[in-house]
């Protein structure tokens, strides 16, 4: 009898814990969405008050500059080496070995 009571209480504890954690997650998501909506509203309202049409995240430009041509050539060389190594890693060596073995077997058996 006590096993059933403990099982029931354990189920109640588990269910209430999951419900509580779900409610906390909903509150956290609600706060994040609310803050995002407030920020968006402010941007839209302030955009009409100014002459510029600024939307965050659309005006970012990333530019990398090399100080000399030697570093540029080194980068190109390194990228080609990386491509070659990736090609070697992409080869299915087991299938290639089996294909060579079949070819050698045919060559030996035909003589």
Residue pairs with C-beta under 8 A, 6 or more apart in sequence:
43 54
43 55
43 56
47 53
47 54
47 55
66 72
66 75
